Amino acid sequence: MATTTSMIARLMEPGLQGFVYDMRHNDDIWKPLYGIYKSDKNVEYDLAMKAYGIAQLKAQGAAAAMDDAEQRYLNTFVHQIYAIATQMTREAIEDNLYSREAPQMSRAMKVSLREVTNVNAMQPLNQAFSPNKPMGDGQSLCSTQHPISNGVVSNRASTITQLNETAIEQGLIDIQYLRDQAGILLNNLAVRLIVPPQLKFTAARINGSQFTPQSANNAINPINTMNLLPKGVVDNPYLTNPGAWFIQTEAEALKYFERSPVRTDISTDPLTQNLTVVATIRHSFGPSDYNGIYGSPGA
């Protein structure tokens, strides 16, 4: 439906001092959490590879143990296009006394695209515990059953627990026991804690205090004093589970592919003379390496 003069009647009258456009929206707050790439394809893939397992003792005169490198599973990134459009009649454009405000409307369309980008960016974490949204290995992003050569590995809290100092300490221990596809231990260090706004104050107390939070004991808080989360706490309002929390590691857990940046197309219909503006973006978000995330859905 096109914007007609009746829909913006006040803009036909003199005397308006200004307009209220609240543009204090979120920036691309997802970017610190992602590896960012450009793409010139319809779809991108990550291939998980198994290298070589631990070396075996070789008896004198005996053959060395053999092992093979091999492919394991694919993670798929399908680029989708997102759009917002508006249309105005010729009369609405000509009779608008405040056309100087047009750039504000253009910015508002970009806000719309940024909002859907922020929403999409958190989908891998919002779906991290769902068996209906598996990675290429058939498991959810945070799972106790990621298959490797000699068994399974877990990047999920074994006991569903709320965010507290003990839970984070156990998570940091579990991260040190993550293994690659061949079963070799990874030197994979934690870097930050990711939480929804409901947990940001608890997270700040846990990470920011040199002493045990909410305790009269003069015991140190090793999470802080050992700098075990060097990039601190990130709270994101696009996380939908108010109790879920995640520890991000040095491994690249999440990837973003930009297929087409923000683009604005303007056209005029020759018959109706309506002006149409369409703003689009095309991208994909998804999990790449489960060793990059450790999570708990909360109590």
C-alpha positions as CSV (number, residue, x, y, z in Angstrom):
1,M,0.0,0.0,0.0
2,A,1.4,3.4,-0.9
3,T,1.6,6.3,1.5
4,T,-1.1,8.8,0.5
5,T,-1.6,12.4,1.5
6,S,-4.3,11.4,4.0
7,M,-1.7,9.3,5.9
8,I,0.7,12.2,6.3
9,A,-1.8,15.1,6.4
10,R,0.1,17.0,9.1
11,L,3.1,17.2,6.7
12,M,0.9,19.3,4.4
13,E,0.5,22.0,7.0
14,P,3.0,24.6,8.0
15,G,4.1,25.2,11.6
16,L,5.7,21.9,12.6
17,Q,8.9,22.6,14.4
18,G,10.4,19.1,14.2
19,F,9.8,15.4,14.3
20,V,10.4,12.7,16.9
21,Y,12.5,9.9,15.4
22,D,14.1,7.8,18.2
23,M,17.1,6.5,16.4
24,R,18.9,5.3,19.6
25,H,18.9,1.7,18.3
26,N,21.4,-1.0,18.8
27,D,24.4,-1.1,16.5
28,D,25.8,-4.4,15.2
29,I,26.4,-5.7,18.7
30,W,27.0,-9.2,17.4
31,K,30.3,-8.5,15.7
32,P,32.7,-9.2,18.6
33,L,31.3,-12.8,18.7
34,Y,31.7,-13.7,15.0
35,G,34.3,-14.4,12.4
36,I,33.2,-12.1,9.5
37,Y,33.6,-13.1,5.9
38,K,32.4,-12.0,2.4
39,S,30.9,-14.4,0.0
40,D,30.3,-14.5,-3.8
41,K,28.3,-17.7,-3.8
42,N,24.8,-18.9,-3.0
43,V,26.0,-21.1,-0.2
44,E,29.2,-21.6,1.8
45,Y,30.4,-24.8,3.6
46,D,32.7,-25.6,6.5
47,L,34.3,-29.1,6.3
48,A,35.3,-30.6,9.6
49,M,38.5,-32.7,9.2
50,K,40.1,-35.4,11.3
51,A,43.8,-35.3,11.5
52,Y,46.0,-37.9,13.2
53,G,45.5,-39.5,16.6
54,I,48.0,-39.9,19.4
55,A,51.3,-41.6,18.4
56,Q,51.6,-45.3,19.5
57,L,54.6,-47.1,21.0
58,K,56.5,-48.9,18.2
59,A,58.1,-52.2,19.2
60,Q,61.5,-52.9,17.9
61,G,61.3,-54.3,14.3
62,A,57.5,-53.8,14.2
63,A,55.6,-51.6,11.8
64,A,54.5,-48.1,12.9
65,A,50.8,-47.7,13.7
66,M,48.9,-46.3,10.7
67,D,46.3,-43.5,10.8
68,D,44.5,-41.6,8.1
69,A,43.3,-38.0,7.8
70,E,39.7,-37.8,6.7
71,Q,36.7,-35.6,6.2
72,R,34.0,-35.7,8.8
73,Y,31.0,-33.4,8.4
74,L,29.8,-30.2,6.7
75,N,28.3,-27.1,8.2
76,T,26.2,-25.2,5.7
77,F,25.6,-21.5,5.4
78,V,22.8,-20.6,3.0
79,H,22.5,-16.9,2.3
80,Q,19.1,-15.3,2.7
81,I,17.9,-11.9,1.6
82,Y,16.0,-9.6,4.0
83,A,14.1,-6.5,2.8
84,I,11.9,-3.6,3.8
85,A,10.1,-1.4,1.3
86,T,7.9,1.7,1.3
87,Q,5.9,3.5,-1.3
88,M,4.6,7.0,-1.7
89,T,2.2,8.6,-4.2
90,R,3.3,11.5,-6.3
91,E,0.9,13.8,-4.5
92,A,2.3,12.8,-1.1
93,I,5.8,13.6,-2.2
94,E,4.9,16.9,-3.9
95,D,2.7,18.3,-1.1
96,N,5.0,17.3,1.7
97,L,6.3,20.6,3.2
98,Y,9.0,18.8,5.2
99,S,10.9,16.8,2.6
100,R,14.1,17.7,4.4
101,E,13.2,14.9,6.8
102,A,13.5,12.3,4.1
103,P,17.0,11.3,5.2
104,Q,15.6,10.3,8.5
105,M,13.3,7.8,6.8
106,S,16.2,6.4,4.9
107,R,18.1,5.9,8.1
108,A,14.9,4.2,9.6
109,M,15.0,1.6,6.8
110,K,18.6,0.8,7.6
111,V,17.6,0.5,11.3
112,S,15.1,-2.1,10.2
113,L,17.8,-4.1,8.4
114,R,20.2,-3.8,11.3
115,E,17.5,-5.1,13.7
116,V,16.9,-8.3,11.6
117,T,20.7,-8.7,11.4
118,N,21.0,-8.6,15.2
119,V,18.1,-11.0,15.6
120,N,19.6,-13.5,13.1
121,A,23.1,-13.2,14.7
122,M,21.8,-14.6,18.0
123,Q,19.8,-17.5,16.4
124,P,22.7,-20.0,16.7
125,L,22.9,-19.3,20.4
126,N,19.1,-19.2,20.9
127,Q,18.9,-22.6,19.2
128,A,22.1,-23.9,20.8
129,F,20.4,-26.6,22.9
130,S,17.7,-27.6,20.3
131,P,18.0,-31.0,18.8
132,N,15.8,-29.7,15.9
133,K,18.7,-27.3,14.9
134,P,21.7,-29.7,14.5
135,M,25.1,-28.9,13.2
136,G,26.7,-31.0,10.5
137,D,27.6,-33.7,13.1
138,G,23.9,-34.2,13.9
139,Q,24.2,-32.6,17.3
140,S,23.0,-29.3,18.6
141,L,25.7,-26.6,18.9
142,C,25.9,-27.2,22.7
143,S,25.7,-31.0,23.3
144,T,27.1,-33.7,25.5
145,Q,27.4,-36.1,22.5
146,H,29.5,-34.5,19.7
147,P,31.1,-37.6,18.0
148,I,34.8,-37.9,17.6
149,S,37.1,-40.9,16.7
150,N,37.3,-42.4,20.1
151,G,34.0,-41.5,21.6
152,V,32.2,-38.2,22.2
153,V,33.0,-34.8,23.7
154,S,30.8,-32.3,25.5
155,N,30.6,-28.5,25.3
156,R,27.5,-28.3,27.5
157,A,27.2,-28.3,31.3
158,S,26.5,-31.8,32.4
159,T,24.2,-30.5,35.1
160,I,21.8,-27.8,34.1
161,T,22.5,-24.9,36.5
162,Q,22.0,-21.3,36.9
163,L,24.9,-18.9,36.4
164,N,27.2,-18.8,39.4
165,E,30.9,-18.9,40.2
166,T,31.0,-22.7,40.6
167,A,29.2,-23.3,37.3
168,I,31.7,-21.1,35.4
169,E,34.7,-22.7,37.1
170,Q,33.4,-26.1,36.0
171,G,32.8,-24.8,32.5
172,L,36.4,-23.5,32.4
173,I,37.6,-26.9,33.5
174,D,35.5,-28.7,30.9
175,I,36.8,-26.5,28.1
176,Q,40.3,-27.7,28.9
177,Y,39.2,-31.3,28.1
178,L,37.7,-30.5,24.7
179,R,39.3,-32.6,21.9
180,D,39.6,-32.4,18.1
181,Q,38.1,-35.0,15.8
182,A,41.1,-37.3,16.3
183,G,40.7,-37.2,20.1
184,I,43.7,-34.9,20.7
185,L,43.3,-32.4,23.6
186,L,43.0,-28.8,22.4
187,N,44.9,-25.8,23.8
188,N,41.6,-23.9,23.8
189,L,41.3,-21.0,26.2
190,A,38.1,-19.2,27.2
191,V,37.9,-15.6,26.2
192,R,34.5,-14.2,27.3
193,L,31.2,-14.8,29.0
194,I,28.0,-14.2,26.9
195,V,24.7,-13.6,28.8
196,P,21.3,-12.1,28.3
197,P,20.6,-8.8,30.1
198,Q,18.9,-10.6,33.0
199,L,22.3,-12.1,34.0
200,K,24.7,-9.2,33.3
201,F,24.8,-8.1,36.9
202,T,25.5,-11.6,38.2
203,A,28.1,-12.0,35.5
204,A,29.8,-8.7,36.3
205,R,30.0,-9.6,40.0
206,I,31.5,-13.0,39.2
207,N,34.0,-11.7,36.7
208,G,34.8,-8.3,38.2
209,S,35.4,-9.1,41.9
210,Q,38.9,-10.1,43.1
211,F,37.3,-11.9,46.0
212,T,34.6,-14.6,46.2
213,P,31.3,-12.8,45.3
214,Q,28.6,-12.4,48.0
215,S,30.9,-14.0,50.6
216,A,32.4,-12.7,53.8
217,N,35.4,-15.0,53.4
218,N,38.6,-13.3,52.3
219,A,39.0,-15.9,49.5
220,I,40.2,-14.8,46.1
221,N,38.1,-15.2,43.0
222,P,40.3,-17.0,40.6
223,I,38.1,-16.2,37.6
224,N,39.2,-12.6,38.1
225,T,42.7,-12.9,39.6
226,M,43.8,-15.4,36.9
227,N,42.1,-13.4,34.1
228,L,40.4,-16.5,32.9
229,L,37.9,-14.4,30.9
230,P,40.2,-11.8,29.4
231,K,37.5,-10.3,27.1
232,G,35.1,-9.9,30.0
233,V,31.3,-10.1,29.8
234,V,29.0,-9.5,26.8
235,D,25.3,-9.1,27.4
236,N,23.0,-9.3,24.4
237,P,19.3,-8.4,24.5
238,Y,18.6,-10.6,21.4
239,L,19.3,-13.8,23.5
240,T,15.8,-15.1,24.2
241,N,16.4,-17.5,27.1
242,P,16.8,-15.3,30.3
243,G,18.7,-18.1,32.1
244,A,21.1,-19.3,29.4
245,W,24.8,-18.5,29.5
246,F,27.8,-19.2,27.3
247,I,31.6,-19.2,27.5
248,Q,33.2,-18.4,24.2
249,T,36.7,-19.7,23.5
250,E,39.5,-19.0,21.1
251,A,38.1,-21.4,18.5
252,E,35.9,-19.8,15.9
253,A,32.5,-21.0,17.0
254,L,30.3,-18.6,14.9
255,K,30.6,-17.3,11.3
256,Y,28.9,-14.6,9.4
257,F,28.9,-14.4,5.6
258,E,28.0,-11.1,3.8
259,R,26.6,-11.9,0.4
260,S,25.3,-8.4,-0.3
261,P,25.7,-5.4,1.9
262,V,22.8,-2.9,2.6
263,R,21.4,-1.8,-0.7
264,T,18.7,0.7,-1.5
265,D,16.8,0.7,-4.8
266,I,14.4,3.5,-5.9
267,S,12.0,3.2,-8.7
268,T,8.9,5.0,-10.1
269,D,5.9,3.2,-11.5
270,P,5.2,4.9,-14.9
271,L,1.4,4.3,-14.6
272,T,0.7,5.2,-11.0
273,Q,3.7,7.5,-10.6
274,N,4.2,6.0,-7.1
275,L,7.7,6.1,-5.8
276,T,9.0,2.8,-4.3
277,V,12.1,2.5,-2.1
278,V,13.4,-1.0,-1.3
279,A,16.3,-1.7,1.1
280,T,17.8,-5.1,1.3
281,I,20.6,-7.1,2.8
282,R,21.7,-10.7,2.1
283,H,23.7,-12.8,4.6
284,S,24.0,-15.9,6.7
285,F,24.9,-16.7,10.2
286,G,25.7,-20.1,11.7
287,P,27.8,-22.3,14.0
288,S,31.2,-23.4,12.7
289,D,33.3,-25.1,15.5
290,Y,31.5,-26.3,18.6
291,N,34.8,-26.2,20.5
292,G,34.4,-22.4,20.4
293,I,31.3,-22.4,22.7
294,Y,30.5,-23.9,26.0
295,G,26.9,-23.4,27.3
296,S,24.2,-24.0,29.8
297,P,20.5,-23.4,29.2
298,G,20.2,-22.3,32.8
299,A,18.2,-23.7,35.7
